[in-house]
Amino acid sequence: VDTPSALLVTGRSPFRTLGEYLAAARLRPVRFGSSGIGSSGHMMGALLATEGRAAQLDHVPYRGSAPGLQDMLAGNIDSLIDPLTTNMGMLRDGTLRALAVTSAARTAALPDVPSFAELGLPRLTAGNWIGLSGPKALPAPIAARLTADITALIARPELKARFAELASYTADPPVLGADYTAMIAAFTRQWTAVAREQNITAS
């Protein structure tokens, strides 16, 4: 299951487009929050500052998304980079506004919001995925049974509908076995390289 993140501002923010946001961050400090140092939001914001040539885009780390969201709603930071899953209610009622999403293309949950890739920033493409892993020595029959059961479960229409409500989607066909292992390895290589490039280290 994969959920894109978004660059979020409040519904009363002066920023209505990513272009306006980046233009401001070239002139004055614009603060973005994330769920912590090394989080996907931190990585994305650091990349956005570089790729968007926004030298004054400043990171404010929080201990989780909730305090960052509260601070943004209170006007203490300008923006938050966070998964859509926990923010769809406030996006639907206008409390929040999304300027761009990290999916490769627009997401069905927010069809009017462009992706970063669409706006010329393809490196800001990544999801927040959820998968099931087991120990390396998991017996093959157990792994096969779990794989079959999960494949059947995520194909259920009611579950797909619930995922869609949360802007989350399953791959079709599902990413299983060796393909799942390869995906994890590729994801790790990609974001380890970004962390090194952006000098992001654990505090």
Backbone as ProteinMPNN parsed JSONL, in Angstrom:
{"seq_chain_A": "VDTPSALLVTGRSPFRTLGEYLAAARLRPVRFGSSGIGSSGHMMGALLATEGRAAQLDHVPYRGSAPGLQDMLAGNIDSLIDPLTTNMGMLRDGTLRALAVTSAARTAALPDVPSFAELGLPRLTAGNWIGLSGPKALPAPIAARLTADITALIARPELKARFAELASYTADPPVLGADYTAMIAAFTRQWTAVAREQNITAS", "coords_chain_A": {"N_chain_A": [[0.863, -1.183, 0.0], [0.576, 2.169, -0.862], [1.125, 5.567, -0.129], [1.013, 8.881, -1.155], [2.926, 11.806, -0.192], [2.416, 15.297, 0.611], [3.055, 18.754, -0.032], [1.962, 20.86, 2.277], [-0.105, 23.627, 3.149], [-1.875, 26.035, 5.148], [-5.422, 26.699, 4.773], [-5.73, 29.416, 4.723], [-3.36, 30.403, 3.883], [-1.074, 32.54, 2.049], [0.098, 31.329, -0.08], [-0.696, 29.808, -3.023], [0.165, 28.244, -5.047], [2.876, 26.039, -5.987], [4.884, 27.434, -7.275], [4.584, 30.076, -6.303], [5.222, 29.644, -3.646], [7.932, 28.756, -3.733], [9.093, 30.994, -4.908], [8.799, 32.863, -2.878], [10.471, 31.725, -0.956], [12.907, 32.196, -2.022], [13.366, 34.76, -1.459], [12.891, 35.345, 1.23], [12.951, 33.853, 4.54], [11.192, 30.809, 4.583], [9.374, 28.539, 6.381], [9.337, 25.043, 6.776], [7.757, 22.226, 8.176], [8.385, 18.921, 9.498], [7.977, 15.43, 10.336], [10.221, 14.824, 11.755], [13.862, 14.692, 12.05], [15.459, 13.266, 9.304], [13.156, 12.073, 8.436], [10.676, 11.261, 5.879], [9.445, 13.631, 5.103], [11.37, 15.541, 5.85], [13.498, 14.805, 4.155], [12.302, 15.258, 1.653], [11.795, 18.021, 1.791], [14.397, 19.058, 1.992], [15.405, 18.302, -0.498], [13.632, 19.756, -2.077], [14.388, 22.392, -1.493], [16.902, 22.454, -2.689], [16.472, 21.535, -5.393], [14.479, 23.287, -6.17], [15.741, 25.678, -6.015], [15.549, 27.263, -3.716], [16.787, 28.926, -1.436], [16.209, 29.833, 1.117], [14.527, 28.082, 2.392], [13.561, 26.687, 5.217], [14.052, 24.091, 7.558], [11.999, 22.712, 10.105], [12.045, 20.48, 12.553], [9.812, 18.095, 14.052], [8.472, 16.078, 16.757], [6.974, 13.864, 15.43], [4.041, 14.094, 13.27], [1.726, 15.408, 14.233], [2.262, 17.556, 16.2], [3.603, 19.3, 14.48], [1.627, 19.906, 12.608], [-0.202, 21.225, 14.281], [1.329, 23.467, 14.988], [1.597, 24.667, 12.492], [-1.072, 25.309, 11.895], [-1.405, 27.164, 13.876], [0.101, 29.2, 12.933], [2.84, 29.284, 13.256], [4.713, 28.009, 11.673], [5.227, 27.857, 8.1], [4.49, 25.759, 6.433], [4.015, 22.208, 5.849], [5.363, 19.044, 5.242], [3.935, 16.091, 4.573], [2.383, 12.807, 4.845], [-0.572, 12.117, 2.884], [-2.575, 10.554, 4.01], [-3.305, 11.055, 6.778], [-4.305, 13.57, 6.603], [-6.429, 14.029, 4.912], [-9.098, 14.683, 5.661], [-8.985, 17.384, 6.536], [-8.018, 18.538, 4.231], [-10.146, 18.159, 2.54], [-12.13, 19.755, 3.748], [-11.098, 22.263, 3.513], [-9.457, 23.343, 5.452], [-6.785, 22.8, 5.182], [-4.445, 23.18, 2.454], [-3.131, 21.654, -0.392], [-0.133, 21.964, -2.16], [1.462, 20.52, -3.893], [1.952, 17.084, -4.815], [3.671, 14.01, -3.966], [3.437, 11.791, -5.563], [3.964, 10.05, -8.707], [2.288, 10.968, -10.694], [-0.725, 12.958, -10.795], [-2.857, 12.365, -7.983], [-5.792, 10.391, -7.509], [-7.266, 11.118, -5.32], [-6.862, 13.837, -4.99], [-7.423, 15.411, -7.479], [-7.013, 17.954, -8.591], [-4.586, 18.852, -7.788], [-1.258, 19.3, -8.643], [1.492, 17.035, -9.347], [4.849, 16.98, -8.007], [6.613, 16.124, -9.957], [5.249, 16.702, -12.318], [5.472, 19.417, -12.211], [8.043, 19.851, -12.859], [9.942, 18.83, -11.098], [11.107, 16.083, -10.767], [12.615, 14.509, -9.0], [11.422, 14.649, -6.579], [9.682, 12.515, -6.081], [8.093, 10.068, -4.464], [6.7, 7.577, -2.342], [4.935, 6.781, 0.719], [5.211, 3.824, 1.819], [3.57, 0.806, 2.856], [4.307, -2.36, 3.929], [4.532, -5.936, 4.382], [6.84, -7.756, 6.151], [8.987, -10.517, 6.974], [11.028, -12.635, 9.143], [14.322, -13.51, 7.964], [14.712, -16.253, 7.864], [12.187, -17.334, 7.563], [10.031, -20.033, 7.054], [9.468, -21.413, 3.804], [6.835, -22.478, 3.111], [5.182, -21.096, 4.917], [5.643, -18.458, 4.23], [4.608, -18.527, 1.624], [1.91, -19.05, 2.144], [1.14, -16.763, 3.617], [1.596, -14.817, 1.658], [-0.306, -15.519, -0.292], [-2.687, -15.172, 1.165], [-2.592, -12.421, 1.8], [-2.599, -11.292, -0.736], [-5.161, -11.976, -1.597], [-6.642, -10.595, 0.291], [-6.072, -7.8, -0.087], [-7.26, -7.463, -2.502], [-9.926, -7.228, -2.066], [-12.936, -5.48, -2.634], [-14.091, -3.715, -0.696], [-11.95, -3.103, 0.935], [-10.171, -1.887, -0.832], [-11.697, 0.374, -1.385], [-11.691, 1.646, 1.092], [-8.956, 2.182, 1.387], [-8.698, 4.016, -0.732], [-10.192, 6.185, 0.206], [-8.396, 7.172, 2.007], [-6.42, 8.126, 0.439], [-4.648, 6.167, -0.395], [-3.081, 3.474, -2.094], [-3.048, 0.262, -3.666], [-0.579, -1.667, -5.332], [-0.967, -2.925, -8.649], [-0.192, -5.531, -10.546], [0.185, -6.874, -7.138], [3.205, -6.127, -5.273], [5.426, -8.551, -4.666], [7.318, -11.043, -2.806], [10.464, -11.671, -4.22], [10.44, -9.378, -5.777], [9.468, -7.478, -4.029], [11.519, -7.441, -2.127], [13.575, -6.453, -3.764], [12.517, -3.927, -4.302], [12.623, -2.693, -1.79], [15.389, -2.608, -1.435], [16.156, -0.916, -3.554], [14.805, 1.434, -2.856], [16.08, 2.023, -0.447], [18.716, 2.5, -1.325], [18.294, 4.779, -2.946], [17.353, 6.79, -1.134], [19.296, 6.819, 0.808], [21.368, 7.879, -0.652], [20.327, 10.443, -1.099], [20.244, 11.412, 1.53], [22.974, 11.529, 2.119], [23.818, 13.367, 0.179], [22.457, 15.634, 0.989], [23.478, 16.04, 3.462], [22.196, 14.937, 5.733], [21.874, 13.718, 8.872], [21.409, 11.494, 11.658], [20.235, 12.894, 14.718]], "CA_chain_A": [[0.0, 0.0, 0.0], [1.43, 3.339, -1.038], [0.455, 6.847, 0.082], [1.891, 10.025, -1.417], [2.955, 12.954, 0.705], [2.113, 16.557, -0.055], [3.469, 20.01, 0.58], [0.71, 21.384, 2.799], [-0.196, 24.925, 3.802], [-3.232, 26.21, 5.651], [-6.363, 27.262, 3.819], [-5.605, 30.879, 4.702], [-1.999, 30.765, 3.454], [-0.992, 33.316, 0.804], [0.652, 30.489, -1.139], [-1.708, 29.006, -3.705], [0.863, 27.364, -5.986], [4.261, 25.746, -5.628], [5.706, 28.519, -7.792], [4.541, 31.195, -5.358], [5.916, 29.203, -2.43], [9.37, 28.765, -3.985], [9.516, 32.376, -5.147], [8.924, 33.505, -1.56], [11.623, 31.157, -0.252], [14.132, 32.761, -2.6], [13.461, 36.142, -0.995], [12.819, 35.436, 2.688], [12.809, 32.516, 5.128], [9.912, 30.111, 4.602], [9.629, 27.403, 7.268], [8.544, 23.833, 6.572], [7.871, 21.247, 9.24], [8.321, 17.499, 9.175], [7.8, 14.586, 11.523], [11.494, 14.614, 12.431], [15.09, 14.645, 11.26], [15.591, 12.02, 8.562], [11.846, 11.594, 7.973], [10.457, 11.497, 4.45], [9.179, 15.056, 4.926], [12.65, 16.256, 5.914], [14.224, 14.511, 2.915], [11.639, 15.935, 0.543], [12.013, 19.458, 1.918], [15.787, 19.356, 1.654], [15.49, 18.204, -1.96], [12.885, 20.866, -2.663], [15.213, 23.596, -1.382], [17.972, 22.362, -3.694], [15.939, 21.426, -6.759], [13.669, 24.467, -6.455], [16.593, 26.859, -5.861], [14.908, 28.065, -2.67], [17.84, 28.883, -0.42], [15.72, 30.192, 2.441], [13.517, 27.11, 2.823], [14.154, 26.25, 6.483], [13.421, 22.916, 8.161], [11.672, 22.688, 11.527], [11.649, 19.091, 12.857], [8.916, 17.85, 15.19], [8.38, 14.684, 17.197], [5.742, 13.387, 14.819], [3.332, 15.058, 12.424], [0.663, 16.153, 14.924], [2.69, 18.872, 16.69], [3.916, 20.156, 13.336], [0.356, 20.385, 12.076], [-0.73, 22.208, 15.224], [2.123, 24.687, 14.868], [1.259, 25.325, 11.227], [-2.406, 25.904, 12.041], [-1.254, 28.32, 14.763], [0.852, 30.228, 12.228], [4.247, 29.319, 13.673], [5.491, 27.609, 10.497], [4.48, 28.154, 6.879], [4.104, 24.591, 5.652], [4.32, 20.892, 6.402], [5.425, 17.976, 4.238], [3.361, 15.015, 5.371], [1.53, 11.91, 4.056], [-1.958, 12.528, 2.72], [-3.487, 9.703, 4.771], [-3.811, 11.644, 8.015], [-4.7, 14.958, 6.382], [-7.473, 14.147, 3.896], [-10.279, 15.373, 6.18], [-8.758, 18.831, 6.541], [-7.898, 18.967, 2.843], [-11.496, 18.192, 1.959], [-12.951, 20.843, 4.28], [-10.457, 23.542, 3.235], [-8.554, 23.781, 6.514], [-5.456, 22.693, 4.579], [-4.332, 23.231, 0.995], [-1.946, 20.96, -0.904], [0.463, 22.661, -3.298], [1.988, 19.506, -4.811], [2.014, 15.749, -4.221], [4.904, 13.297, -4.301], [3.199, 10.684, -6.487], [4.537, 10.318, -10.026], [1.272, 11.751, -11.399], [-1.759, 13.408, -9.856], [-3.555, 11.292, -7.299], [-7.245, 10.466, -7.668], [-7.841, 11.755, -4.134], [-6.735, 15.293, -5.146], [-7.155, 15.528, -8.921], [-6.654, 19.313, -8.988], [-3.268, 19.187, -7.24], [-0.211, 18.72, -9.489], [2.626, 16.346, -8.721], [6.124, 17.683, -8.159], [7.19, 15.734, -11.247], [4.537, 17.484, -13.333], [5.941, 20.801, -12.104], [9.451, 19.916, -13.241], [10.805, 18.39, -10.0], [10.871, 14.634, -10.707], [13.294, 13.825, -7.888], [10.525, 14.665, -5.428], [8.678, 11.479, -6.321], [8.252, 8.952, -3.532], [5.528, 7.333, -1.517], [5.106, 6.22, 2.055], [4.614, 2.516, 1.574], [3.381, -0.133, 3.948], [4.419, -3.744, 3.47], [4.682, -6.944, 5.431], [8.09, -8.496, 6.043], [9.188, -11.524, 8.006], [12.444, -12.95, 9.343], [14.992, -14.088, 6.792], [14.59, -17.713, 7.882], [10.781, -17.737, 7.551], [9.867, -21.2, 6.174], [8.831, -21.106, 2.52], [5.383, -22.711, 3.098], [4.509, -20.03, 5.661], [5.727, -17.263, 3.386], [3.678, -18.703, 0.505], [0.542, -18.935, 2.652], [0.917, -15.349, 3.919], [1.522, -14.095, 0.389], [-1.603, -15.806, -0.911], [-3.755, -14.564, 1.961], [-2.527, -10.965, 1.667], [-3.012, -10.967, -2.106], [-6.624, -12.061, -1.622], [-7.195, -9.552, 1.167], [-5.995, -6.454, -0.666], [-8.111, -7.419, -3.699], [-11.32, -7.065, -1.667], [-13.403, -4.141, -3.015], [-14.321, -2.823, 0.445], [-10.658, -2.641, 1.432], [-9.682, -0.927, -1.817], [-12.452, 1.615, -1.207], [-11.206, 2.296, 2.31], [-7.643, 2.734, 1.062], [-8.874, 5.177, -1.599], [-10.627, 7.285, 1.069], [-7.204, 7.665, 2.699], [-5.431, 8.447, -0.604], [-3.67, 5.078, -0.397], [-3.385, 2.6, -3.224], [-2.272, -0.966, -3.773], [-0.023, -1.906, -6.66], [-1.679, -3.945, -9.422], [-0.315, -6.562, -9.521], [0.916, -6.591, -5.899], [4.659, -6.327, -5.266], [5.556, -9.714, -3.79], [8.518, -11.879, -2.817], [11.742, -11.099, -4.64], [10.212, -8.02, -6.271], [9.338, -6.637, -2.835], [12.884, -7.306, -1.599], [14.309, -5.556, -4.662], [11.976, -2.581, -4.128], [13.177, -2.162, -0.545], [16.805, -2.315, -1.668], [16.253, 0.262, -4.416], [14.34, 2.568, -2.053], [17.142, 2.321, 0.521], [19.83, 3.123, -2.058], [17.898, 6.102, -3.414], [17.236, 7.793, -0.079], [20.607, 6.936, 1.447], [22.124, 8.824, -1.486], [19.807, 11.79, -0.837], [20.692, 11.805, 2.868], [24.395, 11.914, 2.028], [23.901, 14.576, -0.638], [21.909, 16.76, 1.736], [24.123, 16.055, 4.781], [21.192, 14.648, 6.754], [22.325, 12.671, 9.769], [20.599, 11.373, 12.877], [20.678, 13.81, 15.769]], "C_chain_A": [[0.895, 1.226, 0.0], [0.602, 4.607, -0.883], [1.409, 7.975, -0.272], [1.883, 11.011, -0.269], [2.568, 14.192, -0.093], [2.784, 17.694, 0.689], [2.177, 20.726, 0.973], [0.894, 22.782, 3.369], [-1.613, 25.03, 4.355], [-4.122, 26.81, 4.563], [-6.288, 28.776, 3.725], [-4.217, 31.352, 4.258], [-2.036, 31.627, 2.19], [-0.483, 32.484, -0.366], [-0.445, 29.609, -1.731], [-1.097, 28.038, -4.713], [2.272, 27.102, -5.477], [5.178, 26.864, -6.108], [5.741, 29.716, -6.854], [5.341, 30.88, -4.095], [7.43, 29.286, -2.622], [9.884, 30.177, -4.229], [9.701, 33.108, -3.824], [10.176, 33.038, -0.843], [12.951, 31.566, -0.873], [14.387, 34.172, -2.072], [13.529, 36.28, 0.513], [12.683, 34.029, 3.261], [11.358, 32.023, 5.089], [10.154, 28.807, 5.358], [8.719, 26.228, 6.914], [8.801, 22.864, 7.719], [7.851, 19.839, 8.697], [8.175, 16.723, 10.474], [9.12, 14.23, 12.19], [12.669, 14.574, 11.488], [15.226, 13.273, 10.611], [14.273, 11.438, 8.094], [11.7, 11.865, 6.478], [10.175, 12.974, 4.188], [10.439, 15.899, 4.952], [13.428, 16.053, 4.616], [13.633, 15.279, 1.741], [11.878, 17.448, 0.599], [13.425, 19.871, 1.573], [16.003, 19.305, 0.144], [14.794, 19.383, -2.623], [13.687, 22.157, -2.612], [16.29, 23.617, -2.456], [17.419, 22.424, -5.108], [15.129, 22.663, -7.151], [14.42, 25.771, -6.293], [15.985, 27.84, -4.846], [15.8, 28.046, -1.438], [17.325, 29.146, 0.988], [14.54, 29.314, 2.88], [14.082, 26.382, 4.037], [13.345, 25.127, 7.126], [13.206, 23.093, 9.652], [11.211, 21.268, 11.86], [10.747, 19.018, 14.09], [8.997, 16.386, 15.588], [7.051, 14.116, 16.716], [5.026, 14.498, 14.071], [2.373, 15.947, 13.195], [1.134, 17.491, 15.481], [3.077, 19.83, 15.57], [2.652, 20.743, 12.727], [-0.24, 21.455, 12.984], [0.01, 23.532, 15.118], [1.817, 25.424, 13.562], [-0.107, 25.994, 11.321], [-2.368, 27.143, 12.931], [-0.458, 29.448, 14.116], [2.313, 30.308, 12.575], [5.209, 28.819, 12.595], [4.601, 27.815, 9.276], [3.885, 26.927, 6.215], [4.525, 23.32, 6.365], [4.377, 19.913, 5.242], [5.062, 16.687, 4.955], [2.536, 14.095, 4.473], [0.085, 12.397, 4.002], [-2.9, 11.791, 3.674], [-4.119, 10.41, 5.957], [-4.342, 13.06, 7.833], [-5.872, 15.134, 5.424], [-8.703, 14.883, 4.398], [-10.129, 16.879, 6.109], [-8.504, 19.376, 5.136], [-9.273, 19.079, 2.206], [-12.311, 19.372, 2.469], [-12.294, 22.221, 4.121], [-9.565, 24.081, 4.333], [-7.113, 23.784, 6.016], [-5.572, 22.796, 3.069], [-3.064, 22.502, 0.605], [-1.44, 21.707, -2.137], [1.02, 21.703, -4.339], [2.054, 18.181, -4.064], [3.236, 15.007, -4.745], [4.681, 12.058, -5.157], [3.731, 11.065, -7.867], [3.594, 11.157, -10.888], [0.253, 12.215, -10.362], [-2.467, 12.208, -9.232], [-5.057, 11.493, -7.418], [-7.899, 11.173, -6.493], [-7.83, 13.277, -4.236], [-6.442, 15.597, -6.613], [-6.744, 16.911, -9.384], [-5.265, 19.736, -8.524], [-2.188, 18.537, -8.101], [0.81, 17.935, -8.673], [3.87, 17.209, -8.877], [6.73, 17.378, -9.524], [6.554, 16.535, -12.377], [5.026, 18.926, -13.368], [7.441, 20.926, -12.357], [10.432, 19.504, -12.166], [10.648, 16.872, -9.8], [11.566, 13.914, -9.56], [12.426, 13.8, -6.63], [9.342, 13.724, -5.672], [8.973, 10.322, -5.396], [6.971, 8.796, -2.747], [5.927, 6.914, -0.116], [4.431, 4.861, 2.008], [4.554, 1.676, 2.842], [3.443, -1.532, 3.367], [4.552, -4.671, 4.656], [5.954, -7.743, 5.165], [8.17, -9.509, 7.173], [10.668, -11.778, 8.182], [13.03, -13.667, 8.129], [14.791, -15.6, 6.708], [13.136, -18.198, 7.907], [10.599, -18.916, 6.595], [9.053, -20.858, 4.929], [7.325, -21.381, 2.517], [4.602, -21.615, 3.838], [4.513, -18.742, 4.841], [4.725, -17.347, 2.24], [2.235, -18.525, 0.967], [0.209, -17.465, 2.97], [0.754, -14.533, 2.643], [0.17, -14.298, -0.277], [-2.735, -15.116, -0.16], [-3.784, -13.046, 1.796], [-2.988, -10.537, 0.28], [-4.536, -10.985, -2.219], [-7.25, -10.921, -0.822], [-7.197, -8.197, 0.488], [-6.781, -6.331, -1.967], [-9.577, -7.178, -3.35], [-11.795, -5.641, -1.944], [-13.578, -3.201, -1.829], [-13.014, -2.295, 1.017], [-10.053, -1.629, 0.472], [-10.389, 0.425, -1.66], [-11.973, 2.381, 0.02], [-9.829, 2.907, 2.08], [-7.799, 4.022, 0.255], [-9.332, 6.391, -0.8], [-9.434, 7.957, 1.742], [-6.076, 8.008, 1.726], [-4.307, 7.426, -0.642], [-4.08, 4.054, -1.447], [-2.49, 1.363, -3.201], [-1.756, -1.101, -5.201], [-0.824, -3.014, -7.35], [-0.811, -4.354, -10.601], [0.485, -6.194, -8.259], [2.411, -6.857, -6.05], [4.953, -7.4, -4.223], [6.958, -10.324, -3.867], [9.774, -11.136, -3.206], [11.587, -9.669, -5.153], [10.099, -7.035, -5.11], [10.714, -6.395, -2.21], [13.699, -6.331, -2.44], [13.833, -4.115, -4.521], [12.544, -1.924, -2.88], [14.639, -1.755, -0.746], [16.975, -1.052, -2.507], [15.855, 1.53, -3.657], [15.435, 3.004, -1.075], [18.32, 3.009, -0.16], [19.495, 4.563, -2.44], [17.948, 7.125, -2.296], [18.467, 7.873, 0.802], [21.463, 7.945, 0.678], [21.651, 10.259, -1.242], [20.278, 12.292, 0.52], [22.149, 12.262, 2.845], [24.541, 13.224, 1.272], [23.472, 15.806, 0.146], [22.491, 16.9, 3.142], [23.126, 15.879, 5.931], [21.697, 13.482, 7.589], [21.429, 12.631, 10.996], [21.151, 12.284, 13.959], [20.887, 13.054, 17.063]], "O_chain_A": [[1.853, 1.31, 0.768], [-0.493, 4.713, -1.437], [2.517, 8.024, 0.261], [0.947, 11.046, 0.529], [2.414, 14.14, -1.313], [3.047, 17.604, 1.889], [1.4, 21.145, 0.115], [1.913, 23.085, 3.991], [-2.459, 24.19, 4.051], [-3.638, 27.353, 3.57], [-6.742, 29.356, 2.738], [-3.933, 32.549, 4.257], [-2.925, 31.465, 1.355], [-0.618, 32.891, -1.52], [-1.04, 28.78, -1.042], [-1.769, 27.118, -5.18], [2.794, 27.844, -4.645], [6.143, 27.209, -5.427], [6.799, 30.305, -6.631], [6.04, 31.735, -3.553], [8.133, 29.826, -1.769], [10.987, 30.519, -3.804], [10.645, 33.882, -3.663], [10.867, 33.829, -0.202], [14.009, 31.305, -0.301], [15.484, 34.711, -2.219], [14.146, 37.212, 1.029], [12.333, 33.102, 2.53], [10.433, 32.722, 5.502], [11.056, 28.049, 5.002], [7.506, 26.382, 6.772], [9.936, 22.71, 8.171], [7.371, 19.585, 7.593], [8.241, 17.288, 11.566], [9.139, 13.409, 13.107], [12.504, 14.44, 10.276], [15.121, 12.246, 11.281], [14.263, 10.408, 7.42], [12.491, 12.6, 5.886], [10.611, 13.516, 3.172], [10.575, 16.851, 4.185], [13.955, 17.008, 4.045], [14.356, 15.872, 0.94], [12.134, 18.078, -0.427], [13.641, 20.903, 0.938], [16.693, 20.151, -0.424], [15.29, 19.942, -3.601], [13.677, 22.934, -3.566], [16.562, 24.655, -3.06], [17.837, 23.252, -5.918], [15.097, 23.043, -8.321], [13.836, 26.849, -6.413], [15.915, 29.048, -5.074], [15.596, 27.255, -0.517], [17.95, 28.719, 1.958], [13.674, 29.75, 3.637], [14.982, 25.553, 3.901], [12.121, 25.2, 7.226], [14.09, 23.555, 10.375], [10.102, 20.884, 11.49], [10.906, 19.784, 15.04], [9.524, 15.557, 14.846], [6.125, 13.915, 17.502], [5.351, 15.677, 14.211], [2.214, 17.119, 12.856], [0.461, 18.497, 15.255], [2.898, 21.041, 15.7], [2.607, 21.921, 12.376], [-0.729, 22.478, 12.504], [-0.607, 24.597, 15.154], [1.782, 26.654, 13.531], [-0.275, 27.127, 10.871], [-3.18, 28.056, 12.777], [-0.351, 30.534, 14.684], [2.976, 31.288, 12.234], [6.389, 29.168, 12.606], [3.381, 27.932, 9.395], [2.883, 27.032, 5.508], [5.278, 23.343, 7.339], [3.525, 19.953, 4.354], [5.789, 16.238, 5.841], [2.033, 14.541, 3.442], [-0.416, 13.007, 4.947], [-3.913, 12.349, 4.096], [-5.338, 10.371, 6.126], [-4.781, 13.685, 8.798], [-6.274, 16.263, 5.146], [-9.306, 15.644, 3.641], [-11.044, 17.578, 5.672], [-8.751, 20.554, 4.879], [-9.529, 19.993, 1.422], [-13.103, 19.94, 1.718], [-12.861, 23.229, 4.541], [-8.974, 25.15, 4.184], [-6.32, 24.654, 6.378], [-6.624, 22.544, 2.482], [-2.019, 22.717, 1.218], [-2.21, 22.04, -3.037], [1.053, 22.022, -5.527], [2.193, 18.151, -2.841], [3.766, 15.32, -5.811], [5.635, 11.34, -5.453], [3.926, 12.244, -8.164], [4.041, 11.958, -11.709], [0.37, 11.888, -9.181], [-2.649, 11.173, -9.873], [-5.541, 12.625, -7.426], [-8.968, 11.765, -6.642], [-8.679, 13.943, -3.645], [-5.328, 15.998, -6.95], [-6.177, 17.045, -10.469], [-4.814, 20.842, -8.825], [-2.205, 17.318, -8.271], [0.966, 18.147, -7.471], [3.941, 18.062, -9.762], [7.291, 18.261, -10.173], [7.246, 16.993, -13.286], [5.002, 19.577, -14.413], [8.038, 21.973, -12.102], [11.626, 19.782, -12.281], [10.117, 16.433, -8.78], [11.151, 12.818, -9.181], [12.676, 13.011, -5.718], [8.179, 14.087, -5.494], [10.003, 9.663, -5.534], [6.246, 9.764, -2.517], [7.104, 6.721, 0.186], [3.211, 4.764, 2.141], [5.365, 1.817, 3.757], [2.72, -1.854, 2.424], [4.671, -4.228, 5.798], [6.124, -8.329, 4.096], [7.501, -9.371, 8.197], [11.486, -11.208, 7.46], [12.323, -14.337, 7.376], [14.71, -16.162, 5.615], [12.882, -19.356, 8.239], [10.977, -18.812, 5.428], [8.077, -20.11, 4.995], [6.581, -20.574, 1.959], [3.497, -21.254, 3.434], [3.509, -18.032, 4.772], [4.066, -16.36, 1.916], [1.426, -17.919, 0.263], [-0.872, -16.984, 2.632], [-0.115, -13.666, 2.557], [-0.429, -13.343, -0.772], [-3.635, -14.543, -0.773], [-4.854, -12.449, 1.668], [-3.686, -9.533, 0.136], [-5.128, -10.115, -2.858], [-8.268, -10.356, -1.222], [-8.219, -7.51, 0.485], [-6.956, -5.227, -2.483], [-10.391, -6.946, -4.244], [-11.134, -4.686, -1.537], [-13.255, -2.017, -1.929], [-12.963, -1.175, 1.525], [-9.485, -0.625, 0.903], [-9.768, 1.481, -1.785], [-11.861, 3.606, -0.004], [-9.562, 4.023, 2.526], [-7.115, 5.009, 0.524], [-8.913, 7.512, -1.089], [-9.457, 9.158, 2.012], [-4.924, 8.163, 2.13], [-3.152, 7.771, -0.89], [-5.265, 3.801, -1.66], [-1.337, 1.416, -2.774], [-2.42, -0.697, -6.155], [-1.302, -3.937, -6.691], [-0.699, -3.599, -11.567], [1.349, -5.319, -8.3], [2.829, -7.698, -6.846], [4.752, -7.179, -3.028], [7.68, -10.147, -4.848], [10.117, -10.112, -2.616], [12.485, -8.845, -4.987], [10.573, -5.902, -5.196], [11.032, -5.275, -1.812], [14.422, -5.49, -1.907], [14.633, -3.184, -4.607], [12.903, -0.747, -2.898], [15.069, -0.696, -0.287], [17.831, -0.216, -2.215], [16.494, 2.573, -3.801], [15.684, 4.196, -0.898], [18.861, 3.985, 0.361], [20.321, 5.461, -2.274], [18.512, 8.206, -2.466], [18.676, 8.88, 1.478], [22.182, 8.751, 1.269], [22.463, 11.182, -1.184], [20.666, 13.452, 0.657], [22.508, 13.258, 3.474], [25.307, 14.097, 1.681], [24.045, 16.884, -0.007], [22.066, 17.756, 3.918], [23.197, 16.565, 6.95], [21.921, 12.388, 7.071], [20.772, 13.617, 11.329], [22.364, 12.434, 14.107], [21.261, 13.651, 18.073]]}, "name": "protein", "num_of_chains": 1, "seq": "VDTPSALLVTGRSPFRTLGEYLAAARLRPVRFGSSGIGSSGHMMGALLATEGRAAQLDHVPYRGSAPGLQDMLAGNIDSLIDPLTTNMGMLRDGTLRALAVTSAARTAALPDVPSFAELGLPRLTAGNWIGLSGPKALPAPIAARLTADITALIARPELKARFAELASYTADPPVLGADYTAMIAAFTRQWTAVAREQNITAS"}
